[in-house]
C-alpha cells in the first residue's frame, strides 16, 4: 500500500498511525514523506509507486482561497502519477473544504471527509472497511520457485538440465494474458551487465508456445536456460545439387554451453557466451495490464552436470 500524505509535523504523526492501521490489516506500507529532491522522487516515489498494489491519498488543507482550501500540491502530483500508472485501487480521503483541483476533478470520490487531525484516522479506518480491500490483492507478477530439472531433458536439439522459473499472478480477479519472458542482460557477477544477443521470447514450460495465460491466483513456468548440449545437424549431398537428389543428415555436431530455448528460428543461435564461474542474468516478464517484472538470477557453473542458481532480486519496472 502506497500512502500519500502531508509532510507537516502533525500530518506525519497521523500518517504514522495510518501506517500502523494498515499493517494491522496485513498490508506492507510505504509512506511518502521526507522526499524533497527530483532525484529522491525518481529513485523513491516513482519506484515505490510502480511496485505498489493499492494507493491511499490523504489530502490535507493548504492555503485558503475564499471560503475553501487548496489541497497538498505534492500529494496531488503523486496521485497523478498513480493514475497514469494504471492503479485500479485508489482511495482518496479529503479534509473538509478542499477544492477538487487537478486530477481530483476527474476521479469519483464517495468517501466521507474529515474535519481535523483527530478524526482523520477513524475516517480512514471506516473508508477501508467500506472499500473491502484485502492484503491478498496484487496487480503485479511475482517470481516464485526457481529450480533445475532433476534429470537430463531433451527438447528438440537441446539436451541438458533446464532451469525453470514459476511466475505467479497475485491478482484474484483477472488473468495475466499473453505472459511472455525474455533474457535482457547478463554478465559475470559483480560487473556491469551487457545486453543479451538473444532477446526473443523464451519457451513456455510444458506448452507448445512462447506465452502463457496465468489465471488469477495461479502460476506458470518458463524455460530460463539449458546447461548442456545443442545438436547442430549437418547435411551432405548424395549427388550434385543440380541433379535434384535428396539429402540426408550426417551425424549431428554437438556444441556444449549455456543455451536459451527461444522462439528465434536460427540454427545454432541460442548459445550464450557464458563460461565457468558465477553469472548474473536479468529476465523480464510481460503480460497485458500488468507492470513489467524484472528478475535477476545468479547462475554458478563449476560442474556442467550440477549447475546452481538462485534469485538475486526482483522488482516491478
DOLUM-728952 format. One line per 8 residues: number of its first residue (from 1); their letters; for each residue y, z, x of C-alpha. Coordinates in Angstrom, 3 decimals. Each point is the difference from the previous one (the first is absolute). Example, Ala and Ser with C-alpha at 12.3 -4.5 7.8 and 13.67 -1.06 7.14 Angstrom:
2
1	as	-4.500:7.800:12.300 ~ 3.440:-0.660:1.370
***
This chain:
317
1	xxxxxxxx	0.000:0.000:0.000 ~ 3.392:-1.030:1.409 ~ 2.747:2.393:-1.139 ~ 3.579:-1.252:0.192 ~ 2.418:2.874:-0.283 ~ 3.475:1.018:1.136 ~ 0.713:1.406:3.454 ~ 2.450:2.755:-0.829
9	xxxxxxxx	-1.253:3.551:0.703 ~ -0.686:0.978:-3.640 ~ -1.615:-3.389:-0.629 ~ -2.299:0.383:3.007 ~ -1.103:3.375:-1.333 ~ -0.863:-1.549:-3.371 ~ -1.800:-2.877:1.771 ~ -2.126:2.510:1.907
17	xxxxxxxx	-1.056:1.691:-3.262 ~ -0.823:-3.368:-1.554 ~ -2.065:-0.884:3.069 ~ -2.069:3.169:-0.414 ~ -0.428:-0.785:-3.708 ~ -1.359:-3.463:0.820 ~ -2.327:1.365:2.676 ~ -1.392:2.483:-2.515
25	xxxxxxxx	-0.845:-3.022:-2.185 ~ -1.908:-1.606:2.878 ~ 2.608:-2.487:1.270 ~ 0.864:-0.672:3.621 ~ 3.793:0.196:0.106 ~ 2.733:-1.632:2.064 ~ 3.530:1.292:-0.666 ~ 2.758:-2.324:1.176
33	xxxxxxxx	2.508:2.393:1.590 ~ 1.799:0.254:3.338 ~ -0.009:-3.768:0.490 ~ 3.354:-1.366:1.088 ~ -0.199:-3.017:2.308 ~ -1.106:-3.595:-0.587 ~ -2.827:0.482:2.522 ~ -1.237:3.043:-1.914
41	xxxxxxxx	0.129:-1.952:-3.261 ~ -2.042:-2.853:1.480 ~ -2.493:2.220:1.827 ~ -0.342:2.718:-2.624 ~ 1.202:-0.758:-3.508 ~ -1.254:-3.576:-0.352 ~ -3.313:0.760:1.738 ~ -0.633:2.994:-2.257
49	xxxxxxxx	0.985:-1.948:-3.100 ~ -2.452:-2.774:0.862 ~ -2.769:2.548:0.441 ~ 0.724:2.029:-3.144 ~ -1.633:-0.335:-3.410 ~ 2.562:1.663:-2.288 ~ 3.777:0.414:0.158 ~ 1.976:2.968:-1.350
57	xxxxxxxx	3.805:-0.309:-0.066 ~ 2.050:3.148:-0.656 ~ 3.570:-1.236:-0.512 ~ 2.665:2.643:0.656 ~ 3.675:-0.335:-0.883 ~ 2.549:-1.218:2.487 ~ 3.721:-0.758:-0.503 ~ 1.448:0.228:-3.514
65	xxxxxxxx	1.273:-3.146:-1.734 ~ 1.839:0.935:-3.167 ~ -2.342:2.137:-2.061 ~ -3.144:-1.192:1.814 ~ -1.419:-0.025:3.534 ~ -1.383:-2.296:2.629 ~ -3.539:0.535:1.193 ~ -1.157:0.273:3.604
73	xxxxxxxx	0.746:-3.328:1.706 ~ -2.671:0.459:2.677 ~ -2.680:0.955:-2.533 ~ 0.949:-2.989:-2.158 ~ -0.565:-2.246:3.013 ~ -3.469:1.510:0.470 ~ -0.701:-0.656:-3.684 ~ 0.983:-3.661:0.425
81	xxxxxxxx	-2.391:-0.332:2.950 ~ -2.812:1.626:-1.986 ~ 0.610:-2.380:-2.909 ~ -0.022:-2.995:2.364 ~ -3.308:1.192:1.514 ~ -1.654:-0.260:-3.403 ~ -0.565:3.660:-0.913 ~ -1.574:0.355:-3.434
89	xxxxxxxx	0.402:3.783:-0.090 ~ 3.678:0.917:0.193 ~ 1.323:3.206:-1.539 ~ 3.790:0.494:-0.199 ~ 1.466:3.431:-0.792 ~ 3.798:-0.066:-0.457 ~ 2.463:2.853:0.010 ~ 2.079:0.079:-3.186
97	xxxxxxxx	2.994:-2.337:-0.136 ~ -1.042:-2.498:2.708 ~ 1.101:-3.599:-0.505 ~ -2.792:-2.637:-0.162 ~ 1.157:-2.038:2.984 ~ -1.765:-2.455:2.282 ~ -3.673:-0.508:-0.709 ~ -0.002:2.962:-2.412
105	xxxxxxxx	1.627:-2.369:-2.515 ~ -3.234:-1.987:-0.128 ~ -2.632:2.756:0.034 ~ -1.084:1.601:-3.250 ~ 0.353:3.789:0.309 ~ -1.515:2.237:-2.669 ~ -0.088:3.278:1.932 ~ 2.192:2.956:-0.905
113	xxxxxxxx	2.997:0.816:2.163 ~ 0.690:3.278:1.784 ~ 3.267:1.946:0.035 ~ -0.031:1.748:3.366 ~ -2.142:1.146:2.887 ~ -1.691:2.769:-1.978 ~ -1.523:-2.291:-2.623 ~ -0.727:-2.981:2.279
121	xxxxxxxx	-3.435:1.271:1.073 ~ -1.299:0.733:-3.540 ~ 1.372:-3.368:-1.208 ~ -1.973:-1.807:2.699 ~ -3.084:2.068:-0.860 ~ 0.196:-1.036:-3.662 ~ 0.621:-3.644:0.901 ~ -3.127:-0.034:2.173
129	xxxxxxxx	-2.034:1.468:-2.869 ~ 1.204:-2.762:-2.328 ~ -0.594:-2.753:2.558 ~ -3.720:0.761:0.306 ~ 0.091:-0.839:3.710 ~ -2.994:1.226:1.988 ~ -0.617:0.097:3.728 ~ -2.999:-2.353:-0.151
137	xxxxxxxx	2.237:-3.032:-0.602 ~ 0.744:-2.306:2.931 ~ 1.656:-3.408:0.147 ~ -1.412:-0.561:3.495 ~ -3.105:-1.299:1.634 ~ -1.622:2.427:2.412 ~ -2.489:-0.341:2.849 ~ -3.278:1.808:-0.610
145	xxxxxxxx	-3.247:0.111:1.962 ~ -0.196:-1.934:3.279 ~ -3.495:-0.705:1.296 ~ -2.129:-2.310:2.119 ~ -3.175:-1.461:-1.461 ~ -3.058:2.062:0.946 ~ -1.964:-3.095:0.968 ~ 0.750:-3.428:1.401
153	xxxxxxxx	1.209:-2.289:-2.770 ~ -0.203:-3.772:-0.018 ~ 2.573:-1.850:-2.071 ~ 0.389:-3.726:0.561 ~ 0.473:-0.558:3.728 ~ 0.836:3.669:0.650 ~ -2.575:2.608:1.035 ~ 0.918:3.552:0.937
161	xxxxxxxx	1.345:3.292:-1.260 ~ 2.597:-0.526:-2.715 ~ 2.888:2.419:-0.461 ~ 0.770:0.686:-3.679 ~ 3.015:1.722:-1.564 ~ 0.213:1.171:-3.613 ~ 3.348:-0.587:-1.722 ~ 0.654:2.311:-2.925
169	xxxxxxxx	2.122:-0.692:-3.072 ~ 1.552:3.309:-1.050 ~ 1.554:-1.389:-3.169 ~ -1.696:1.249:-3.185 ~ 1.440:-2.792:-2.141 ~ -0.078:-3.426:1.726 ~ -2.312:-1.897:2.327 ~ 1.089:-1.189:3.440
177	xxxxxxxx	-0.326:-3.745:-0.515 ~ -0.512:-2.503:2.828 ~ -0.353:2.804:2.577 ~ -0.135:-1.701:3.404 ~ 0.001:1.129:3.615 ~ 0.929:-1.377:3.387 ~ 0.138:1.143:3.611 ~ 3.685:-0.223:0.924
185	xxxxxxxx	0.239:1.497:3.501 ~ -2.140:1.428:2.773 ~ 0.161:1.192:3.584 ~ -1.311:2.557:2.495 ~ 0.626:3.552:-1.134 ~ 3.362:1.336:1.156 ~ 1.557:-3.443:0.481 ~ 2.150:-2.180:-2.213
193	xxxxxxxx	-1.988:-1.984:-2.547 ~ 0.006:-3.790:-0.040 ~ -0.477:-2.252:-3.059 ~ -3.587:-0.855:-0.771 ~ -0.830:-3.660:0.685 ~ -2.133:0.044:-3.172 ~ 1.985:1.101:-3.059 ~ -2.149:-1.524:-2.750
201	xxxxxxxx	-1.384:2.187:-2.837 ~ -2.948:2.195:0.926 ~ -3.339:-0.169:-1.788 ~ -0.380:2.135:-3.120 ~ -3.121:2.064:0.732 ~ -3.021:-0.890:-2.151 ~ 1.954:-2.662:-1.909 ~ 0.044:-3.782:0.522
209	xxxxxxxx	3.715:-0.174:0.635 ~ 3.039:1.472:1.716 ~ 1.588:2.139:-2.718 ~ -0.987:2.850:-2.297 ~ 0.957:1.303:-3.397 ~ 0.172:3.749:0.579 ~ -0.293:1.737:-3.356 ~ 1.996:3.165:-0.842
217	xxxxxxxx	-1.282:3.059:1.807 ~ -2.488:-2.092:1.964 ~ -0.360:-1.592:3.440 ~ -1.296:-3.113:1.737 ~ -0.791:-0.755:3.659 ~ 1.150:-2.645:2.458 ~ -1.626:-1.296:3.204 ~ 2.499:1.082:2.665
225	xxxxxxxx	-1.913:-1.471:2.947 ~ -3.406:-0.610:1.541 ~ -1.103:1.107:3.473 ~ -2.795:-2.347:0.985 ~ -0.647:-3.693:0.477 ~ 1.201:-3.258:-1.500 ~ -2.478:-2.874:-0.007 ~ 1.868:-3.234:0.592
233	xxxxxxxx	-2.191:-2.997:-0.887 ~ 0.065:-3.062:2.240 ~ -1.086:-3.481:-1.059 ~ -1.765:-2.768:1.931 ~ -0.516:-3.579:-1.084 ~ -3.469:-1.469:-0.372 ~ 1.524:-3.490:0.345 ~ 3.422:-1.462:0.740
241	xxxxxxxx	2.494:1.050:-2.724 ~ 0.756:-3.611:-0.854 ~ -3.530:-0.458:-1.316 ~ 0.671:2.499:-2.794 ~ -2.949:2.165:1.080 ~ -0.292:3.593:-1.170 ~ 0.754:2.907:2.315 ~ -1.859:3.234:0.445
249	xxxxxxxx	1.224:3.393:1.293 ~ -0.992:1.157:3.449 ~ -0.603:3.646:0.800 ~ 3.157:1.899:-0.978 ~ 2.253:1.309:2.764 ~ 0.739:3.697:-0.451 ~ 3.345:1.624:0.776 ~ 0.277:3.782:0.309
257	xxxxxxxx	3.036:2.083:-0.977 ~ 2.082:1.323:-2.893 ~ 0.316:-2.375:-2.940 ~ 1.850:-0.173:-3.292 ~ -1.864:-1.165:-3.081 ~ 2.828:-2.004:-1.576 ~ 0.778:-2.963:-2.226 ~ 1.023:-2.051:3.043
265	xxxxxxxx	-2.313:-3.022:-0.090 ~ -0.053:-0.908:3.697 ~ -3.153:0.183:2.129 ~ 0.279:2.729:2.628 ~ 3.393:1.191:-1.242 ~ -0.659:3.611:-1.018 ~ -0.268:1.587:3.476 ~ 2.672:2.495:1.097
273	xxxxxxxx	0.842:0.400:3.710 ~ -1.239:3.606:0.057 ~ -1.970:1.408:2.947 ~ -1.532:3.415:0.690 ~ 2.363:2.921:-0.387 ~ 2.018:1.508:-2.849 ~ 2.066:-2.225:-2.281 ~ 2.405:0.360:-2.877
281	xxxxxxxx	-0.293:-2.509:-2.849 ~ 2.448:-0.033:-2.908 ~ -1.127:-1.347:-3.366 ~ 2.061:-0.782:-3.093 ~ -1.247:0.134:-3.589 ~ 1.709:-1.774:-2.881 ~ -0.459:0.070:-3.793 ~ 2.098:-1.120:-2.957
289	xxxxxxxx	2.565:2.676:-1.051 ~ -1.011:2.368:2.828 ~ 1.964:0.850:3.165 ~ -1.484:-1.392:3.215 ~ -2.384:2.411:1.739 ~ -0.037:0.025:3.807 ~ -2.980:1.619:1.754 ~ -0.397:0.481:3.756
297	xxxxxxxx	-3.562:0.226:1.296 ~ -1.090:1.186:3.446 ~ -2.974:-1.978:1.337 ~ -1.915:1.304:3.030 ~ -2.365:-2.365:1.817 ~ -2.117:1.453:2.799 ~ -3.405:-1.096:-1.263 ~ -0.087:-3.123:-2.158
305	xxxxxxxx	-2.924:1.430:-1.954 ~ 1.841:3.238:-0.801 ~ 3.671:-0.770:-0.705 ~ 2.180:2.766:-1.447 ~ 3.004:-0.146:-2.294 ~ 2.352:2.363:-1.780 ~ 3.164:-0.250:-2.086 ~ 3.103:0.860:2.009
313	xxxxx	2.483:-0.105:-2.881 ~ 0.872:-1.725:-3.242 ~ 3.333:-0.579:-1.678 ~ 1.533:-1.892:-2.878 ~ 2.396:-2.727:1.048
***
